[in-house]
Amino acid sequence: MQILKAGALYFGLVFVAGFMRAILRGLGIFPRVPTQTAELIGTTVMFVVTLLAAHWVVRWLGVPPAPFKRLAVGLVALGMDLVAQSTILFWVRGLTIREAIANQDPVTGASYYVMLVVLAVMPLLVARR
């Protein structure tokens, strides 16, 4: 149960930050920055958010340092993130997963997939002694 709670909290923190980032981007906060550059800046910000969220959740909820438990926290968050993003793609943007993948920029698309892996493994990597 602790792993599910930690994974859900971790997902929630990262998802809310990503949602806020998307809103700011949609409002044109970076009007003079090319889309690809804005996406890569956002990815960097999300890396830091993911790092801080994983560190905080692991320490605050006292997730044991056992690699399986830490990785399980990340995998719970990843699963929740994939469900949430797929739902948003379908219901809000009217896209299928296949259409979304086909329309991705090669650079920002690759950074997105790297960030999914980062989301999954960050609880394993933080707060290690």
DSSP file (Angstrom, degrees, kcal/mol; ACC not computed):
  #  RESIDUE AA STRUCTURE BP1 BP2  ACC     N-H-->O    O-->H-N    N-H-->O    O-->H-N    TCO  KAPPA ALPHA  PHI   PSI    X-CA   Y-CA   Z-CA
    1    1 A M     >        0   0    0      0, 0.0     4,-2.4     0, 0.0     5,-0.2   0.000 360.0 360.0 360.0 -36.2    0.0    0.0    0.0
    2    2 A Q  H  >  +     0   0    0      1,-0.2     4,-2.7     2,-0.2     5,-0.2   0.878 360.0  52.1 -62.4 -37.5    2.9    2.4    0.7
    3    3 A I  H  > S+     0   0    0      2,-0.2     4,-2.8     1,-0.2    -1,-0.2   0.913 110.1  47.7 -66.6 -42.4    4.2    1.9   -2.8
    4    4 A L  H  > S+     0   0    0      2,-0.2     4,-2.5     1,-0.2    -2,-0.2   0.914 113.6  48.0 -63.9 -42.2    0.9    2.7   -4.3
    5    5 A K  H  X S+     0   0    0     -4,-2.4     4,-2.4     2,-0.2    -2,-0.2   0.932 114.7  45.3 -63.6 -46.2    0.5    5.8   -2.1
    6    6 A A  H  X S+     0   0    0     -4,-2.7     4,-2.7     2,-0.2    -2,-0.2   0.914 114.0  49.2 -64.4 -43.3    4.1    7.0   -2.9
    7    7 A G  H  X S+     0   0    0     -4,-2.8     4,-2.7    -5,-0.2    -2,-0.2   0.899 112.2  48.2 -63.1 -41.3    3.6    6.3   -6.7
    8    8 A A  H  X S+     0   0    0     -4,-2.5     4,-2.6     2,-0.2    -2,-0.2   0.906 113.7  46.3 -66.7 -41.7    0.3    8.2   -6.8
    9    9 A L  H  X S+     0   0    0     -4,-2.4     4,-2.5     2,-0.2    -2,-0.2   0.924 113.2  49.4 -65.8 -44.0    1.7   11.1   -4.9
   10   10 A Y  H  X S+     0   0    0     -4,-2.7     4,-2.2     2,-0.2     5,-0.2   0.937 112.8  47.4 -59.2 -48.8    4.8   11.2   -7.1
   11   11 A F  H  X S+     0   0    0     -4,-2.7     4,-3.3     1,-0.2     5,-0.3   0.937 110.9  52.5 -56.8 -47.9    2.7   11.0  -10.2
   12   12 A G  H  X S+     0   0    0     -4,-2.6     4,-2.4     1,-0.2     5,-0.2   0.904 109.7  47.4 -58.8 -44.6    0.4   13.8   -8.9
   13   13 A L  H  X S+     0   0    0     -4,-2.5     4,-1.9     2,-0.2    -1,-0.2   0.938 117.4  41.3 -63.0 -47.4    3.3   16.2   -8.3
   14   14 A V  H  X S+     0   0    0     -4,-2.2     4,-2.5    -5,-0.2    -2,-0.2   0.899 115.3  51.0 -69.3 -39.9    4.9   15.6  -11.6
   15   15 A F  H  X S+     0   0    0     -4,-3.3     4,-2.7    -5,-0.2     5,-0.2   0.925 109.7  49.1 -66.0 -44.1    1.6   15.6  -13.5
   16   16 A V  H  X S+     0   0    0     -4,-2.4     4,-2.5    -5,-0.3    -1,-0.2   0.918 112.3  48.9 -62.0 -42.4    0.5   18.9  -12.0
   17   17 A A  H  X S+     0   0    0     -4,-1.9     4,-2.3    -5,-0.2    -1,-0.2   0.921 113.0  47.5 -63.1 -42.6    3.8   20.5  -12.8
   18   18 A G  H  X S+     0   0    0     -4,-2.5     4,-2.2     2,-0.2    -2,-0.2   0.878 111.0  51.4 -65.4 -37.4    3.6   19.3  -16.4
   19   19 A F  H  X S+     0   0    0     -4,-2.7     4,-2.2     2,-0.2    -2,-0.2   0.916 110.5  48.3 -64.9 -43.6    0.0   20.4  -16.7
   20   20 A M  H  X S+     0   0    0     -4,-2.5     4,-2.5     1,-0.2    -2,-0.2   0.899 110.2  52.4 -63.6 -40.2    1.0   23.9  -15.4
   21   21 A R  H  X S+     0   0    0     -4,-2.3     4,-2.4     1,-0.2    -1,-0.2   0.913 109.3  49.5 -60.7 -42.8    3.9   24.0  -17.9
   22   22 A A  H  X S+     0   0    0     -4,-2.2     4,-2.6     2,-0.2    -2,-0.2   0.885 110.1  50.9 -65.5 -38.6    1.6   23.1  -20.7
   23   23 A I  H  X S+     0   0    0     -4,-2.2     4,-1.8     2,-0.2    -2,-0.2   0.940 111.2  47.5 -63.6 -46.5   -0.8   25.9  -19.7
   24   24 A L  H  <>S+     0   0    0     -4,-2.5     5,-1.9     1,-0.2     4,-0.2   0.900 113.3  48.3 -62.0 -40.5    2.0   28.4  -19.6
   25   25 A R  H ><5S+     0   0    0     -4,-2.4     3,-1.3     1,-0.2     5,-0.2   0.910 110.7  51.6 -64.8 -41.5    3.2   27.3  -23.0
   26   26 A G  H 3<5S+     0   0    0     -4,-2.6    -1,-0.2     1,-0.3    -2,-0.2   0.793 103.7  58.0 -66.1 -29.0   -0.3   27.4  -24.4
   27   27 A L  T 3<5S-     0   0    0     -4,-1.8    -1,-0.3    -5,-0.1    -2,-0.2   0.486 119.1-111.2 -79.9  -2.0   -0.7   31.0  -23.1
   28   28 A G  T < 5 +     0   0    0     -3,-1.3    -3,-0.2    -4,-0.2    -2,-0.1   0.866  59.9 157.6  78.5  36.6    2.3   32.0  -25.2
   29   29 A I  S   <S+     0   0    0     -5,-1.9     3,-0.2     1,-0.3    -4,-0.1   0.823  80.3  39.6 -62.9 -30.1    4.7   32.7  -22.3
   30   30 A F  S >  S+     0   0    0     -5,-0.2     3,-1.0    -6,-0.2    -1,-0.3  -0.556  72.1 156.6-115.4  66.3    7.5   32.1  -24.8
   31   31 A P  T 3  S+     0   0    0      0, 0.0    -1,-0.1     0, 0.0    -2,-0.1   0.786  74.8  43.4 -66.6 -26.7    6.2   33.8  -27.9
   32   32 A R  T 3  S+     0   0    0     -3,-0.2    -2,-0.1    -4,-0.1    -3,-0.0   0.468  94.3  92.8 -97.6  -1.4    9.6   34.5  -29.5
   33   33 A V  S <  S-     0   0    0     -3,-1.0    -3,-0.1     1,-0.1     5,-0.0  -0.789  84.1-112.2 -94.6 131.1   11.1   31.1  -28.7
   34   34 A P     >  -     0   0    0      0, 0.0     4,-2.7     0, 0.0     5,-0.2  -0.244  28.4-113.5 -58.4 150.8   10.8   28.4  -31.4
   35   35 A T  H  > S+     0   0    0      1,-0.2     4,-2.5     2,-0.2     5,-0.2   0.890 115.5  50.7 -55.5 -45.8    8.5   25.5  -30.4
   36   36 A Q  H  > S+     0   0    0      1,-0.2     4,-2.2     2,-0.2    -1,-0.2   0.905 111.7  48.1 -62.1 -41.3   11.3   22.9  -30.3
   37   37 A T  H  > S+     0   0    0      2,-0.2     4,-2.4     1,-0.2    -2,-0.2   0.922 111.2  50.2 -64.7 -44.3   13.4   25.2  -28.1
   38   38 A A  H  X S+     0   0    0     -4,-2.7     4,-2.4     1,-0.2    -2,-0.2   0.893 110.3  50.9 -61.0 -39.9   10.4   25.8  -25.7
   39   39 A E  H  X S+     0   0    0     -4,-2.5     4,-2.2    -5,-0.2    -1,-0.2   0.907 110.6  48.0 -64.1 -42.4    9.8   22.1  -25.6
   40   40 A L  H  X S+     0   0    0     -4,-2.2     4,-1.9     2,-0.2    -2,-0.2   0.867 111.3  50.1 -69.8 -35.3   13.4   21.3  -24.7
   41   41 A I  H  X S+     0   0    0     -4,-2.4     4,-2.3     2,-0.2    -2,-0.2   0.929 111.5  49.8 -63.2 -44.7   13.4   24.0  -22.0
   42   42 A G  H  X S+     0   0    0     -4,-2.4     4,-2.6     1,-0.2    -2,-0.2   0.871 107.7  53.4 -61.5 -37.6   10.2   22.5  -20.6
   43   43 A T  H  X S+     0   0    0     -4,-2.2     4,-1.9     2,-0.2    -1,-0.2   0.893 108.1  50.3 -64.4 -39.8   11.8   19.1  -20.6
   44   44 A T  H  X S+     0   0    0     -4,-1.9     4,-1.9     2,-0.2    -2,-0.2   0.922 111.1  48.6 -63.6 -44.0   14.7   20.4  -18.6
   45   45 A V  H  X S+     0   0    0     -4,-2.3     4,-2.5     1,-0.2    -2,-0.2   0.918 111.1  50.7 -60.7 -43.5   12.3   22.0  -16.1
   46   46 A M  H  X S+     0   0    0     -4,-2.6     4,-2.7     1,-0.2    -1,-0.2   0.820 104.9  57.2 -67.6 -29.8   10.4   18.7  -15.9
   47   47 A F  H  X S+     0   0    0     -4,-1.9     4,-2.4     2,-0.2    -1,-0.2   0.940 109.7  44.8 -62.1 -46.1   13.6   16.8  -15.2
   48   48 A V  H  X S+     0   0    0     -4,-1.9     4,-2.7     2,-0.2     5,-0.2   0.915 113.3  50.3 -64.4 -43.4   14.3   19.0  -12.2
   49   49 A V  H  X S+     0   0    0     -4,-2.5     4,-2.9     1,-0.2     5,-0.2   0.921 111.1  49.4 -60.1 -44.2   10.7   18.7  -11.1
   50   50 A T  H  X S+     0   0    0     -4,-2.7     4,-2.5     2,-0.2     5,-0.2   0.914 111.4  49.2 -62.4 -44.0   10.9   14.9  -11.4
   51   51 A L  H  X S+     0   0    0     -4,-2.4     4,-2.3     2,-0.2    -2,-0.2   0.940 115.1  43.1 -59.6 -49.9   14.1   14.8   -9.4
   52   52 A L  H  X S+     0   0    0     -4,-2.7     4,-2.6     2,-0.2    -2,-0.2   0.898 114.6  49.8 -66.6 -41.1   12.7   16.9   -6.6
   53   53 A A  H  X S+     0   0    0     -4,-2.9     4,-2.8    -5,-0.2     5,-0.3   0.925 112.3  47.3 -64.5 -44.3    9.4   15.1   -6.5
   54   54 A A  H  X S+     0   0    0     -4,-2.5     4,-2.5    -5,-0.2     5,-0.3   0.933 113.8  47.9 -62.2 -45.9   11.0   11.7   -6.4
   55   55 A H  H  X S+     0   0    0     -4,-2.3     4,-2.0    -5,-0.2     5,-0.2   0.930 114.7  45.5 -60.1 -46.9   13.4   12.8   -3.6
   56   56 A W  H  X S+     0   0    0     -4,-2.6     4,-3.4     2,-0.2     5,-0.3   0.928 114.5  46.6 -65.2 -46.6   10.7   14.4   -1.6
   57   57 A V  H  X S+     0   0    0     -4,-2.8     4,-2.4     1,-0.2     6,-0.3   0.924 112.8  49.4 -63.9 -45.2    8.2   11.5   -1.9
   58   58 A V  H  <>S+     0   0    0     -4,-2.5     5,-1.8    -5,-0.3     4,-0.4   0.905 119.9  37.1 -62.0 -42.2   10.8    8.8   -1.1
   59   59 A R  H  <5S+     0   0    0     -4,-2.0     3,-0.4    -5,-0.3    -2,-0.2   0.924 117.8  48.4 -77.1 -44.7   12.0   10.7    2.0
   60   60 A W  H  <5S+     0   0    0     -4,-3.4    -3,-0.2    -5,-0.2    -2,-0.2   0.896 120.1  36.8 -65.9 -40.8    8.7   12.0    3.2
   61   61 A L  T  <5S-     0   0    0     -4,-2.4    -1,-0.2    -5,-0.3    -2,-0.2   0.473 107.2-125.7 -91.0  -1.8    6.9    8.7    2.9
   62   62 A G  T   5 -     0   0    0     -3,-0.4    -3,-0.2    -4,-0.4    -4,-0.1   0.900  32.6-170.2  62.7  43.5    9.9    6.7    4.1
   63   63 A V      < -     0   0    0     -5,-1.8    -1,-0.2    -6,-0.3     7,-0.0  -0.521  29.8-111.2 -66.9 125.6   10.1    4.4    1.1
   64   64 A P        -     0   0    0      0, 0.0     6,-0.1     0, 0.0    -1,-0.1  -0.173  20.5-116.8 -57.6 151.8   12.6    1.7    2.0
   65   65 A P  S    S+     0   0    0      0, 0.0    -2,-0.1     0, 0.0    64,-0.0   0.424  71.5 130.3 -73.4   4.5   15.9    1.8    0.0
   66   66 A A     >  -     0   0    0      1,-0.2     4,-2.3     2,-0.1     3,-0.4  -0.417  61.5-135.3 -59.8 125.1   15.1   -1.7   -1.5
   67   67 A P  H  > S+     0   0    0      0, 0.0     4,-2.6     0, 0.0     5,-0.2   0.860 101.8  53.7 -54.0 -40.3   15.6   -1.3   -5.3
   68   68 A F  H  > S+     0   0    0      1,-0.2     4,-2.2     2,-0.2     5,-0.1   0.912 110.3  46.7 -62.2 -42.3   12.4   -3.2   -6.1
   69   69 A K  H  > S+     0   0    0     -3,-0.4     4,-1.8     2,-0.2    -1,-0.2   0.911 113.9  47.3 -67.8 -42.2   10.3   -1.0   -3.9
   70   70 A R  H  X S+     0   0    0     -4,-2.3     4,-1.7     1,-0.2    54,-0.2   0.922 114.0  47.1 -65.1 -43.1   11.8    2.2   -5.2
   71   71 A L  H  X S+     0   0    0     -4,-2.6     4,-2.5    -5,-0.2    -1,-0.2   0.872 107.9  57.0 -65.8 -36.3   11.4    1.1   -8.8
   72   72 A A  H  X S+     0   0    0     -4,-2.2     4,-2.4    -5,-0.2    -1,-0.2   0.886 103.2  54.1 -62.3 -38.5    7.8    0.0   -8.1
   73   73 A V  H  X S+     0   0    0     -4,-1.8     4,-2.1     1,-0.2    -1,-0.2   0.940 111.1  45.7 -59.1 -47.2    7.0    3.6   -7.0
   74   74 A G  H  X S+     0   0    0     -4,-1.7     4,-2.5    46,-0.3    -2,-0.2   0.871 111.7  51.2 -64.5 -38.1    8.3    4.9  -10.3
   75   75 A L  H  X S+     0   0    0     -4,-2.5     4,-2.6    45,-0.2    -1,-0.2   0.861 108.1  52.0 -70.4 -35.0    6.5    2.2  -12.3
   76   76 A V  H  X S+     0   0    0     -4,-2.4     4,-2.4     2,-0.2    -2,-0.2   0.944 112.4  46.3 -62.1 -46.9    3.2    3.1  -10.5
   77   77 A A  H  X S+     0   0    0     -4,-2.1     4,-2.5     1,-0.2    -2,-0.2   0.906 112.2  51.0 -62.3 -41.9    3.7    6.7  -11.4
   78   78 A L  H  X S+     0   0    0     -4,-2.5     4,-2.7     2,-0.2     5,-0.2   0.928 110.0  49.4 -62.0 -45.6    4.6    5.8  -15.0
   79   79 A G  H  X S+     0   0    0     -4,-2.6     4,-2.0     1,-0.2    -2,-0.2   0.921 112.8  46.7 -60.0 -44.8    1.5    3.7  -15.4
   80   80 A M  H  X S+     0   0    0     -4,-2.4     4,-2.5     1,-0.2    -1,-0.2   0.888 112.1  51.6 -64.5 -38.7   -0.7    6.5  -14.0
   81   81 A D  H  X S+     0   0    0     -4,-2.5     4,-2.9     2,-0.2     5,-0.3   0.911 109.1  49.4 -65.4 -42.9    1.1    9.0  -16.3
   82   82 A L  H  X S+     0   0    0     -4,-2.7     4,-2.2     2,-0.2    -1,-0.2   0.898 112.5  47.7 -64.8 -39.8    0.5    7.0  -19.4
   83   83 A V  H  X S+     0   0    0     -4,-2.0     4,-2.2    -5,-0.2    -2,-0.2   0.936 114.2  47.0 -64.6 -45.8   -3.1    6.5  -18.6
   84   84 A A  H  X S+     0   0    0     -4,-2.5     4,-2.3     1,-0.2    -2,-0.2   0.926 114.6  45.5 -63.6 -45.3   -3.6   10.2  -17.9
   85   85 A Q  H  X S+     0   0    0     -4,-2.9     4,-2.6     2,-0.2    -1,-0.2   0.881 112.1  51.2 -68.9 -36.7   -1.8   11.3  -21.0
   86   86 A S  H  X S+     0   0    0     -4,-2.2     4,-2.3    -5,-0.3    -1,-0.2   0.904 110.6  49.9 -64.4 -39.8   -3.6    8.8  -23.2
   87   87 A T  H  X S+     0   0    0     -4,-2.2     4,-3.1     2,-0.2     5,-0.5   0.916 111.3  48.1 -63.6 -44.0   -6.9   10.1  -21.8
   88   88 A I  H  X>S+     0   0    0     -4,-2.3     4,-1.8     1,-0.2     5,-1.8   0.917 110.6  52.0 -63.8 -43.1   -5.9   13.7  -22.5
   89   89 A L  H  <5S+     0   0    0     -4,-2.6     6,-2.9     3,-0.2     5,-0.4   0.927 118.3  37.0 -57.9 -45.0   -4.8   12.8  -26.1
   90   90 A F  H  <5S+     0   0    0     -4,-2.3     4,-0.5     4,-0.2    -2,-0.2   0.961 126.4  32.1 -75.5 -52.3   -8.1   11.1  -26.8
   91   91 A W  H  <5S+     0   0    0     -4,-3.1    -3,-0.2    -5,-0.2    -2,-0.2   0.874 130.1  29.0 -79.4 -38.1  -10.7   13.2  -25.0
   92   92 A V  T  <5S+     0   0    0     -4,-1.8    -3,-0.2    -5,-0.5    -2,-0.1   0.912 133.4  26.5 -90.7 -47.6   -9.1   16.7  -25.2
   93   93 A R  S   <S-     0   0    0     -5,-1.8    -3,-0.2    -4,-0.1    -4,-0.1   0.606  93.7-131.0 -95.3 -12.4   -7.1   16.6  -28.4
   94   94 A G        +     0   0    0     -4,-0.5     2,-0.3    -5,-0.4    -4,-0.2   0.779  60.9 133.7  69.9  27.0   -9.1   14.0  -30.3
   95   95 A L        -     0   0    0     -6,-2.9    -1,-0.2    -7,-0.2     2,-0.2  -0.803  52.0-133.8-109.8 149.7   -6.0   12.0  -31.2
   96   96 A T     >  -     0   0    0     -2,-0.3     4,-2.3    -3,-0.1     5,-0.2  -0.544  33.6-108.6 -86.3 165.8   -5.2    8.4  -31.0
   97   97 A I  H  > S+     0   0    0      1,-0.2     4,-2.4     2,-0.2     5,-0.2   0.903 121.7  54.2 -61.3 -40.1   -1.9    7.3  -29.6
   98   98 A R  H  > S+     0   0    0      1,-0.2     4,-2.2     2,-0.2    -1,-0.2   0.911 109.1  47.5 -60.8 -43.8   -0.8    6.3  -33.1
   99   99 A E  H  > S+     0   0    0      2,-0.2     4,-1.6     1,-0.2    -1,-0.2   0.894 110.9  51.5 -65.3 -40.1   -1.6    9.8  -34.4
  100  100 A A  H  < S+     0   0    0     -4,-2.3     4,-0.3     1,-0.2    -2,-0.2   0.912 111.6  46.6 -63.6 -42.6    0.2   11.5  -31.6
  101  101 A I  H >< S+     0   0    0     -4,-2.4     3,-1.2     1,-0.2    -2,-0.2   0.908 111.2  51.9 -66.1 -41.4    3.3    9.4  -32.2
  102  102 A A  H 3< S+     0   0    0     -4,-2.2    -1,-0.2     1,-0.2    -2,-0.2   0.802 109.8  50.0 -65.7 -28.6    3.2   10.1  -35.9
  103  103 A N  T 3< S+     0   0    0     -4,-1.6    -1,-0.2    -5,-0.1    -2,-0.2   0.413  86.4 115.8 -91.4   1.8    3.0   13.9  -35.3
  104  104 A Q  S <  S-     0   0    0     -3,-1.2    -3,-0.0    -4,-0.3     3,-0.0  -0.443  70.1-118.2 -76.6 144.2    5.9   14.1  -32.9
  105  105 A D     >  -     0   0    0     -2,-0.1     4,-2.8     1,-0.1     5,-0.3  -0.592  27.1-124.9 -70.2 138.5    9.0   16.1  -33.7
  106  106 A P  H  > S+     0   0    0      0, 0.0     4,-1.6     0, 0.0    -1,-0.1   0.882 106.0  41.8 -58.1 -39.8   12.0   13.6  -33.7
  107  107 A V  H  > S+     0   0    0      2,-0.2     4,-2.1     1,-0.2     5,-0.2   0.967 120.8  38.3 -74.2 -53.2   14.0   15.6  -31.1
  108  108 A T  H  > S+     0   0    0      1,-0.2     4,-1.9     2,-0.2    -1,-0.2   0.836 115.3  55.7 -69.4 -30.5   11.2   16.5  -28.7
  109  109 A G  H  X S+     0   0    0     -4,-2.8     4,-1.9     2,-0.2    -1,-0.2   0.922 108.2  47.8 -64.0 -43.6    9.6   13.1  -29.1
  110  110 A A  H  X S+     0   0    0     -4,-1.6     4,-2.2    -5,-0.3    -2,-0.2   0.905 110.6  51.2 -63.4 -41.3   12.9   11.4  -28.2
  111  111 A S  H  X S+     0   0    0     -4,-2.1     4,-2.2     1,-0.2    -1,-0.2   0.862 106.9  55.4 -65.4 -33.5   13.2   13.7  -25.1
  112  112 A Y  H  X S+     0   0    0     -4,-1.9     4,-1.5     2,-0.2    -1,-0.2   0.931 108.9  46.3 -62.2 -46.2    9.6   12.8  -24.1
  113  113 A Y  H  X S+     0   0    0     -4,-1.9     4,-1.6     1,-0.2    -2,-0.2   0.867 110.7  52.7 -67.5 -35.8   10.4    9.1  -24.2
  114  114 A V  H  X S+     0   0    0     -4,-2.2     4,-2.5     1,-0.2    -1,-0.2   0.912 107.4  53.0 -62.8 -41.3   13.6    9.6  -22.2
  115  115 A M  H  X S+     0   0    0     -4,-2.2     4,-2.6     1,-0.2    -2,-0.2   0.813 103.3  56.8 -66.8 -29.2   11.6   11.5  -19.6
  116  116 A L  H  X S+     0   0    0     -4,-1.5     4,-1.8     2,-0.2    -1,-0.2   0.916 109.6  45.5 -64.5 -41.5    9.2    8.6  -19.3
  117  117 A V  H  X S+     0   0    0     -4,-1.6     4,-2.2     2,-0.2     5,-0.2   0.915 111.7  52.3 -65.6 -42.4   12.2    6.4  -18.4
  118  118 A V  H  X S+     0   0    0     -4,-2.5     4,-2.2     1,-0.2    -2,-0.2   0.920 107.1  52.9 -58.7 -45.0   13.4    9.1  -16.0
  119  119 A L  H  < S+     0   0    0     -4,-2.6    -1,-0.2     1,-0.2    -2,-0.2   0.903 111.6  46.6 -56.4 -42.6   10.0    9.2  -14.3
  120  120 A A  H  < S+     0   0    0     -4,-1.8   -46,-0.3     1,-0.2   -45,-0.2   0.872 121.4  33.2 -70.1 -38.2   10.1    5.4  -13.8
  121  121 A V  H >X S+     0   0    0     -4,-2.2     4,-1.4   -47,-0.2     3,-0.9   0.610  91.7  89.3 -99.0 -11.9   13.7    5.2  -12.4
  122  122 A M  H 3X S+     0   0    0     -4,-2.2     4,-1.9     1,-0.3     3,-0.4   0.878  84.2  55.8 -59.5 -40.2   14.1    8.4  -10.5
  123  123 A P  H 34 S+     0   0    0      0, 0.0    -1,-0.3     0, 0.0   -52,-0.2   0.855 108.2  51.1 -60.1 -29.7   12.8    7.1   -7.2
  124  124 A L  H <4 S+     0   0    0     -3,-0.9    -2,-0.2   -54,-0.2   -53,-0.1   0.828 113.2  45.1 -71.0 -31.8   15.5    4.3   -7.4
  125  125 A L  H >< S+     0   0    0     -4,-1.4     3,-0.5    -3,-0.4    -1,-0.2   0.708  99.2  80.6 -89.0 -21.7   18.2    6.9   -8.0
  126  126 A V  T 3< S+     0   0    0     -4,-1.9   -74,-0.0     1,-0.2   -75,-0.0  -0.461  91.8  14.7 -89.4 159.5   17.4    9.5   -5.4
  127  127 A A  T 3  S+     0   0    0      1,-0.2     2,-0.3    -2,-0.1    -1,-0.2   0.765  81.2 154.2  54.5  32.4   18.2    9.5   -1.7
  128  128 A R    <         0   0    0     -3,-0.5    -1,-0.2     1,-0.1    -3,-0.0  -0.709 360.0 360.0 -89.3 142.2   20.7    6.7   -2.0
  129  129 A R              0   0    0     -2,-0.3    -1,-0.1   -64,-0.0    -2,-0.0   0.345 360.0 360.0-124.5 360.0   23.4    6.6    0.6
